[in-house]
Protein backbone atom coordinates (compact mmCIF):
# COMPACT_ATOMS: atom_id res chain seq x y z
CA UNK A 1 0.00 0.00 0.00
CA UNK A 2 1.28 3.45 -0.86
CA UNK A 3 2.18 5.56 2.17
CA UNK A 4 -0.21 8.43 1.51
CA UNK A 5 -2.36 9.85 4.26
CA UNK A 6 -4.17 6.81 5.67
CA UNK A 7 -6.16 6.18 8.83
CA UNK A 8 -5.65 3.55 11.52
CA UNK A 9 -8.40 1.37 10.01
CA UNK A 10 -6.55 1.12 6.70
CA UNK A 11 -3.15 0.83 8.36
CA UNK A 12 -4.33 -2.26 10.28
CA UNK A 13 -5.18 -4.23 7.11
CA UNK A 14 -2.45 -6.79 6.53
CA UNK A 15 -4.10 -8.99 3.89
CA UNK A 16 -6.98 -8.31 1.53
CA UNK A 17 -10.29 -10.14 1.33
CA UNK A 18 -11.40 -10.49 -2.30
CA UNK A 19 -14.88 -11.31 -3.60
CA UNK A 20 -15.87 -14.93 -4.09
CA UNK A 21 -18.63 -14.13 -6.58
CA UNK A 22 -19.02 -10.87 -8.43
CA UNK A 23 -22.55 -10.18 -7.22
CA UNK A 24 -24.07 -8.01 -4.53
CA UNK A 25 -25.06 -10.53 -1.85
CA UNK A 26 -28.14 -8.46 -0.91
CA UNK A 27 -29.32 -7.34 -4.38
CA UNK A 28 -29.23 -10.92 -5.64
CA UNK A 29 -31.76 -11.92 -2.94
CA UNK A 30 -34.32 -9.40 -4.20
CA UNK A 31 -33.50 -9.41 -7.91
CA UNK A 32 -32.19 -5.84 -7.82
CA UNK A 33 -29.35 -4.52 -9.97
CA UNK A 34 -26.11 -2.83 -8.95
CA UNK A 35 -23.53 -0.55 -10.56
CA UNK A 36 -20.23 -1.53 -8.90
CA UNK A 37 -19.18 -3.86 -6.09
CA UNK A 38 -17.15 -3.42 -2.90
CA UNK A 39 -15.76 -6.09 -0.54
CA UNK A 40 -15.74 -5.51 3.22
CA UNK A 41 -12.28 -5.98 4.70
CA UNK A 42 -13.63 -7.08 8.07
CA UNK A 43 -16.03 -9.87 7.10
CA UNK A 44 -15.54 -10.34 3.33
CA UNK A 45 -19.12 -9.45 2.31
CA UNK A 46 -19.39 -8.23 -1.29
CA UNK A 47 -22.08 -5.58 -1.70
CA UNK A 48 -23.06 -2.75 -4.04
CA UNK A 49 -21.58 0.74 -4.05
CA UNK A 50 -23.16 4.14 -3.38
CA UNK A 51 -23.86 4.63 -7.10
CA UNK A 52 -26.18 1.61 -6.91
CA UNK A 53 -29.84 2.15 -5.90
CA UNK A 54 -29.56 0.17 -2.65
CA UNK A 55 -26.09 1.32 -1.46
CA UNK A 56 -25.68 -1.93 0.47
CA UNK A 57 -22.00 -1.50 1.38
CA UNK A 58 -22.58 1.88 3.03
CA UNK A 59 -25.53 0.44 4.95
CA UNK A 60 -23.41 -2.57 5.94
CA UNK A 61 -20.62 -0.35 7.22
CA UNK A 62 -22.99 1.82 9.27
CA UNK A 63 -24.84 -1.18 10.73
CA UNK A 64 -21.82 -3.40 11.51
CA UNK A 65 -19.20 -0.67 12.12
CA UNK A 66 -16.91 -2.46 9.61
CA UNK A 67 -14.93 0.54 8.36
CA UNK A 68 -12.99 -0.46 5.22
CA UNK A 69 -14.02 -1.86 1.84
CA UNK A 70 -12.00 -2.40 -1.32
CA UNK A 71 -13.25 -2.07 -4.85
CA UNK A 72 -14.28 -5.47 -6.15
CA UNK A 73 -14.08 -4.26 -9.74
CA UNK A 74 -11.46 -6.04 -11.87
CA UNK A 75 -8.36 -3.89 -12.35
CA UNK A 76 -9.19 -1.43 -9.57
CA UNK A 77 -6.80 -1.36 -6.60
CA UNK A 78 -8.18 1.00 -4.00
CA UNK A 79 -9.92 1.00 -0.63
CA UNK A 80 -12.22 3.36 1.20
CA UNK A 81 -12.62 3.87 4.94
CA UNK A 82 -16.24 4.73 5.67
CA UNK A 83 -15.46 5.75 9.26
CA UNK A 84 -12.78 8.31 8.34
CA UNK A 85 -13.75 9.01 4.70
CA UNK A 86 -10.23 8.20 3.51
CA UNK A 87 -9.33 6.81 0.07
CA UNK A 88 -6.12 4.80 -0.45
CA UNK A 89 -4.65 2.98 -3.42
CA UNK A 90 -2.75 -0.28 -2.94
Helices and strands as residue ranges (DSSP letters): H 8-11, H 27-30, E 37-40, E 46-48, H 56-64, E 68-71, E 78-81, E 86-89
